[in-house]
Amino acid sequence: MKQIALSVFVLGLCGAVVAQEAGKSVGPVVTARDDAPVLEDSESASEGRWYIVPAVGITRLHRHARPLPGSKVRGVAPSVTLRLGYDFADSPWSLEGFFMAGTTLRQSSDRGGVLSGGVDALYHFDRYSRFDPFLAGGLGLTGGTGSGNEFWQKGNGIRPVADLGLGFIYHLNDNWGIRADYRFNFAIDRDWMAYSTANVGLTYGFGAAADDDTVSELIPLGPIEPAAQAYDETSEHVAVVRDVTPVGSPDMVLELFVQYDKDTAVINPSNHAALDELVRMIRLAIEFNPDVYITLDGHADRQHGSDHDYNQRLSEDRAKSIRTYLVMNGIDAGRIRVAGHSFDQPKYPVDLDNGTPMNRRTDAVIRGVDEETRAKIRKALSEGR
């Protein structure tokens, strides 16, 4: 019964992955509040990709739970494994098929072989870091080869098996990585036999550009108007909301350095007070000019190994999270336009080794706010409006 229950669990795991990814919404998780609305889905969702993993390792045969007298079904022998998998976009899940071939050893001079194939589901704990640990589980078929050298205690026939295991990938760049796997495999039927495999190999992902040191040109920064500089000098929230309006601009230009939970678009509550000041700015702008609208452009920071598609989606979702915060605080959604730009528009020199947090920003522009109107907004804010 135990092996049946484990097998049902593994089958359910694989089915859950497929169902989850097939029906998953592409809308972002935008704030920590359960009632936070997702206003629209992304039109530029990143795509998943295929990968291949050739590996070498060992197979170890374990005794039957209740071994027959004189049983010799134990041994350690070399094996080779080939895996073909698919990484789901912006998800911790992967699904892969595998084929394993190896020799089997006995406590005698006889040698035979073993063939195995099946499907595994992988759950990645930190897929976009260099060190990427995961858990795995799946179902397959295993059989022995060779005469007079039974893989199973009752022959070399093909048996349904389930497997559970773990491993890690060390990503060398966007395409290549080093991968290690361990699996514990057990037959599902009543003649339970178990064996384990451990292997190491290379993983290659198709469709991603190899990492290099080429970065986009910096966006030129013009001189900031004195009134904007004066506002920043007195603002309590300059670390999060910075007025960088250039001299002669027809709009009010702001840089938002909002803090988020790691690899999410969830706004850290410590930034709410600063975003409340942004809300007051926009309300005052609407009061002085009812035709104003707001653009929010999300930007990411690039380091070695950064995935462009992932950062495109993350930069867009983080801009959406700010829009959602504005809407939840009374700003009409029809006035707000959102875009994401991955790491393609840096404003500050890019450090591929250590990162450039200043490029991890959202540019907020209140359109239709001239210099005279900006002066009114800053004065009203300084008076506590």
KOLDO-383508 format. One record per residue (C-alpha): residue in three letters; y, z, x negated; residue number from 1; chain. Coordinates in steps of 0.2 Angstrom, whole numbers. Layout:
<rs>
ALA/Y/Z/X/NUM/A
...
</rs>
This chain:
<rs>
MET/0/0/0/1/A
LYS/12/4/-14/2/A
GLN/11/-14/-21/3/A
ILE/13/-21/-4/4/A
ALA/29/-11/-1/5/A
LEU/36/-16/-18/6/A
SER/32/-34/-15/7/A
VAL/41/-33/2/8/A
PHE/56/-25/-7/9/A
VAL/57/-39/-20/10/A
LEU/55/-53/-7/11/A
GLY/69/-44/4/12/A
LEU/80/-44/-12/13/A
CYS/78/-62/-15/14/A
GLY/81/-66/3/15/A
ALA/96/-55/4/16/A
VAL/104/-64/-11/17/A
VAL/102/-81/-3/18/A
ALA/108/-75/14/19/A
GLN/123/-66/6/20/A
GLU/129/-81/-4/21/A
ALA/126/-94/9/22/A
GLY/137/-84/22/23/A
LYS/149/-76/10/24/A
SER/167/-77/15/25/A
VAL/179/-84/1/26/A
GLY/193/-73/7/27/A
PRO/199/-60/-5/28/A
VAL/197/-41/-4/29/A
VAL/216/-37/-4/30/A
THR/220/-19/-3/31/A
ALA/210/-2/-2/32/A
ARG/214/-1/16/33/A
ASP/199/-5/28/34/A
ASP/211/-14/40/35/A
ALA/219/-25/28/36/A
PRO/220/-43/35/37/A
VAL/214/-58/25/38/A
LEU/227/-71/30/39/A
GLU/218/-87/24/40/A
ASP/204/-92/14/41/A
SER/207/-100/-3/42/A
GLU/207/-119/-4/43/A
SER/203/-119/-23/44/A
ALA/188/-107/-23/45/A
SER/178/-109/-40/46/A
GLU/161/-116/-40/47/A
GLY/145/-109/-46/48/A
ARG/135/-117/-60/49/A
TRP/118/-121/-67/50/A
TYR/111/-114/-83/51/A
ILE/95/-115/-93/52/A
VAL/86/-101/-104/53/A
PRO/72/-106/-116/54/A
ALA/64/-90/-124/55/A
VAL/50/-83/-134/56/A
GLY/42/-66/-133/57/A
ILE/26/-57/-130/58/A
THR/15/-53/-115/59/A
ARG/5/-37/-114/60/A
LEU/-9/-34/-102/61/A
HIS/-11/-17/-94/62/A
ARG/-27/-9/-88/63/A
HIS/-32/-9/-70/64/A
ALA/-26/6/-61/65/A
ARG/-45/11/-60/66/A
PRO/-53/1/-74/67/A
LEU/-70/-5/-72/68/A
PRO/-83/3/-85/69/A
GLY/-81/-7/-101/70/A
SER/-66/-17/-96/71/A
LYS/-58/-26/-111/72/A
VAL/-43/-33/-101/73/A
ARG/-30/-27/-114/74/A
GLY/-20/-35/-127/75/A
VAL/-3/-41/-134/76/A
ALA/0/-60/-137/77/A
PRO/14/-72/-139/78/A
SER/22/-82/-125/79/A
VAL/36/-94/-121/80/A
THR/47/-94/-106/81/A
LEU/58/-107/-98/82/A
ARG/71/-102/-85/83/A
LEU/82/-113/-74/84/A
GLY/95/-103/-64/85/A
TYR/111/-104/-54/86/A
ASP/126/-92/-55/87/A
PHE/134/-90/-38/88/A
ALA/153/-92/-39/89/A
ASP/163/-76/-41/90/A
SER/148/-65/-37/91/A
PRO/137/-53/-47/92/A
TRP/121/-63/-41/93/A
SER/111/-77/-49/94/A
LEU/95/-85/-43/95/A
GLU/83/-93/-56/96/A
GLY/66/-101/-57/97/A
PHE/54/-98/-72/98/A
PHE/39/-104/-80/99/A
MET/29/-94/-93/100/A
ALA/14/-99/-104/101/A
GLY/5/-89/-117/102/A
THR/-11/-83/-124/103/A
THR/-21/-68/-119/104/A
LEU/-30/-56/-131/105/A
ARG/-45/-46/-128/106/A
GLN/-54/-32/-138/107/A
SER/-66/-46/-144/108/A
SER/-63/-63/-153/109/A
ASP/-62/-73/-137/110/A
ARG/-45/-80/-133/111/A
GLY/-38/-87/-117/112/A
GLY/-22/-92/-109/113/A
VAL/-10/-87/-95/114/A
LEU/2/-97/-84/115/A
SER/15/-90/-73/116/A
GLY/29/-96/-62/117/A
GLY/41/-90/-49/118/A
VAL/58/-85/-43/119/A
ASP/69/-71/-49/120/A
ALA/86/-64/-42/121/A
LEU/98/-56/-55/122/A
TYR/111/-43/-52/123/A
HIS/125/-43/-65/124/A
PHE/135/-27/-68/125/A
ASP/149/-35/-78/126/A
ARG/146/-54/-78/127/A
TYR/163/-59/-86/128/A
SER/162/-48/-101/129/A
ARG/154/-52/-117/130/A
PHE/140/-39/-114/131/A
ASP/133/-43/-97/132/A
PRO/118/-32/-92/133/A
PHE/108/-36/-77/134/A
LEU/93/-30/-66/135/A
ALA/80/-43/-59/136/A
GLY/66/-44/-47/137/A
GLY/56/-58/-40/138/A
LEU/40/-66/-34/139/A
GLY/28/-79/-42/140/A
LEU/10/-84/-46/141/A
THR/0/-80/-61/142/A
GLY/-17/-86/-67/143/A
GLY/-28/-86/-82/144/A
THR/-35/-101/-92/145/A
GLY/-51/-103/-103/146/A
SER/-69/-100/-99/147/A
GLY/-78/-83/-102/148/A
ASN/-61/-74/-105/149/A
GLU/-55/-68/-88/150/A
PHE/-36/-64/-87/151/A
TRP/-39/-53/-71/152/A
GLN/-54/-41/-70/153/A
LYS/-62/-53/-57/154/A
GLY/-59/-70/-64/155/A
ASN/-45/-82/-69/156/A
GLY/-40/-86/-52/157/A
ILE/-21/-88/-47/158/A
ARG/-14/-72/-39/159/A
PRO/2/-69/-31/160/A
VAL/13/-57/-41/161/A
ALA/29/-47/-40/162/A
ASP/41/-43/-54/163/A
LEU/54/-30/-58/164/A
GLY/65/-29/-74/165/A
LEU/81/-29/-83/166/A
GLY/90/-38/-97/167/A
PHE/107/-42/-104/168/A
ILE/116/-58/-110/169/A
TYR/129/-58/-125/170/A
HIS/141/-72/-121/171/A
LEU/146/-81/-136/172/A
ASN/158/-92/-127/173/A
ASP/159/-100/-110/174/A
ASN/143/-110/-112/175/A
TRP/132/-101/-124/176/A
GLY/124/-84/-125/177/A
ILE/110/-74/-132/178/A
ARG/98/-66/-119/179/A
ALA/85/-53/-119/180/A
ASP/73/-49/-104/181/A
TYR/59/-37/-99/182/A
ARG/48/-38/-84/183/A
PHE/34/-28/-77/184/A
ASN/23/-39/-66/185/A
PHE/9/-34/-54/186/A
ALA/-3/-43/-43/187/A
ILE/0/-40/-25/188/A
ASP/-18/-41/-18/189/A
ARG/-30/-27/-18/190/A
ASP/-37/-30/-35/191/A
TRP/-21/-24/-43/192/A
MET/-18/-29/-61/193/A
ALA/-2/-27/-71/194/A
TYR/6/-35/-86/195/A
SER/23/-35/-94/196/A
THR/33/-48/-104/197/A
ALA/48/-46/-116/198/A
ASN/57/-61/-123/199/A
VAL/73/-66/-131/200/A
GLY/81/-83/-130/201/A
LEU/97/-93/-129/202/A
THR/106/-97/-112/203/A
TYR/117/-112/-109/204/A
GLY/128/-115/-94/205/A
PHE/132/-132/-88/206/A
GLY/149/-138/-83/207/A
ALA/160/-125/-93/208/A
ALA/172/-130/-107/209/A
ALA/168/-122/-123/210/A
ASP/180/-108/-129/211/A
ASP/193/-113/-141/212/A
ASP/210/-107/-148/213/A
THR/220/-120/-138/214/A
VAL/232/-112/-126/215/A
SER/245/-118/-114/216/A
GLU/263/-120/-119/217/A
LEU/274/-105/-115/218/A
ILE/286/-106/-100/219/A
PRO/303/-107/-107/220/A
LEU/313/-91/-103/221/A
GLY/332/-94/-99/222/A
PRO/346/-81/-101/223/A
ILE/345/-67/-87/224/A
GLU/360/-64/-77/225/A
PRO/369/-48/-82/226/A
ALA/368/-41/-65/227/A
ALA/349/-43/-65/228/A
GLN/349/-34/-82/229/A
ALA/360/-20/-75/230/A
TYR/349/-18/-60/231/A
ASP/333/-16/-71/232/A
GLU/342/-3/-82/233/A
THR/344/8/-67/234/A
SER/328/4/-57/235/A
GLU/315/18/-56/236/A
HIS/302/4/-53/237/A
VAL/306/-8/-68/238/A
ALA/289/-6/-75/239/A
VAL/281/-15/-59/240/A
VAL/296/-25/-52/241/A
ARG/307/-33/-64/242/A
ASP/323/-43/-60/243/A
VAL/323/-58/-71/244/A
THR/334/-70/-62/245/A
PRO/341/-83/-74/246/A
VAL/360/-87/-75/247/A
GLY/365/-99/-62/248/A
SER/349/-98/-52/249/A
PRO/350/-102/-33/250/A
ASP/336/-89/-30/251/A
MET/332/-71/-34/252/A
VAL/317/-71/-47/253/A
LEU/306/-56/-50/254/A
GLU/291/-52/-61/255/A
LEU/278/-41/-53/256/A
PHE/267/-31/-65/257/A
VAL/255/-24/-52/258/A
GLN/240/-14/-57/259/A
TYR/223/-18/-49/260/A
ASP/206/-11/-50/261/A
LYS/196/-20/-64/262/A
ASP/191/-38/-59/263/A
THR/197/-35/-41/264/A
ALA/213/-39/-31/265/A
VAL/214/-21/-25/266/A
ILE/231/-14/-28/267/A
ASN/232/3/-37/268/A
PRO/241/15/-25/269/A
SER/252/21/-39/270/A
ASN/261/4/-37/271/A
HIS/265/6/-18/272/A
ALA/282/14/-21/273/A
ALA/288/-1/-32/274/A
LEU/281/-13/-19/275/A
ASP/290/-4/-5/276/A
GLU/306/-8/-15/277/A
LEU/301/-26/-15/278/A
VAL/299/-25/4/279/A
ARG/317/-18/5/280/A
MET/324/-32/-6/281/A
ILE/316/-45/6/282/A
ARG/322/-37/22/283/A
LEU/340/-36/15/284/A
ALA/339/-55/9/285/A
ILE/333/-59/27/286/A
GLU/348/-49/34/287/A
PHE/360/-58/23/288/A
ASN/352/-75/25/289/A
PRO/339/-78/40/290/A
ASP/332/-94/32/291/A
VAL/325/-86/16/292/A
TYR/307/-87/11/293/A
ILE/296/-80/-3/294/A
THR/284/-88/-15/295/A
LEU/271/-78/-24/296/A
ASP/263/-86/-40/297/A
GLY/249/-76/-47/298/A
HIS/245/-78/-66/299/A
ALA/231/-71/-77/300/A
ASP/229/-67/-95/301/A
ARG/218/-77/-107/302/A
GLN/206/-70/-120/303/A
HIS/191/-77/-130/304/A
GLY/178/-81/-117/305/A
SER/189/-81/-102/306/A
ASP/182/-91/-88/307/A
HIS/196/-103/-81/308/A
ASP/189/-104/-63/309/A
TYR/186/-86/-61/310/A
ASN/204/-82/-67/311/A
GLN/211/-95/-55/312/A
ARG/203/-87/-41/313/A
LEU/208/-69/-47/314/A
SER/226/-74/-50/315/A
GLU/227/-82/-32/316/A
ASP/218/-67/-24/317/A
ARG/230/-55/-32/318/A
ALA/245/-64/-26/319/A
LYS/237/-64/-9/320/A
SER/235/-45/-10/321/A
ILE/254/-43/-13/322/A
ARG/257/-55/2/323/A
THR/246/-44/13/324/A
TYR/255/-28/7/325/A
LEU/271/-36/12/326/A
VAL/265/-42/29/327/A
MET/257/-25/33/328/A
ASN/275/-18/30/329/A
GLY/284/-29/42/330/A
ILE/287/-45/32/331/A
ASP/283/-61/43/332/A
ALA/268/-70/35/333/A
GLY/277/-87/39/334/A
ARG/290/-83/26/335/A
ILE/277/-81/12/336/A
ARG/269/-94/1/337/A
VAL/255/-90/-11/338/A
ALA/248/-99/-26/339/A
GLY/237/-95/-41/340/A
HIS/238/-103/-59/341/A
SER/224/-95/-69/342/A
PHE/230/-93/-87/343/A
ASP/239/-110/-87/344/A
GLN/257/-104/-86/345/A
PRO/259/-90/-99/346/A
LYS/277/-83/-102/347/A
TYR/273/-72/-117/348/A
PRO/264/-77/-133/349/A
VAL/245/-77/-130/350/A
ASP/234/-66/-140/351/A
LEU/216/-72/-138/352/A
ASP/208/-57/-147/353/A
ASN/217/-43/-139/354/A
GLY/224/-50/-123/355/A
THR/242/-51/-117/356/A
PRO/245/-39/-102/357/A
MET/263/-46/-99/358/A
ASN/255/-63/-94/359/A
ARG/244/-54/-81/360/A
ARG/258/-55/-68/361/A
THR/264/-62/-51/362/A
ASP/281/-71/-50/363/A
ALA/290/-67/-34/364/A
VAL/305/-78/-30/365/A
ILE/316/-75/-15/366/A
ARG/322/-93/-11/367/A
GLY/339/-96/-4/368/A
VAL/348/-80/-12/369/A
ASP/363/-86/-21/370/A
GLU/373/-75/-34/371/A
GLU/384/-67/-21/372/A
THR/369/-63/-10/373/A
ARG/360/-55/-24/374/A
ALA/375/-44/-28/375/A
LYS/375/-38/-10/376/A
ILE/356/-34/-11/377/A
ARG/357/-25/-27/378/A
LYS/372/-15/-21/379/A
ALA/363/-10/-5/380/A
LEU/348/-4/-15/381/A
SER/358/6/-26/382/A
GLU/366/14/-11/383/A
GLY/348/19/-5/384/A
ARG/346/6/9/385/A
</rs>
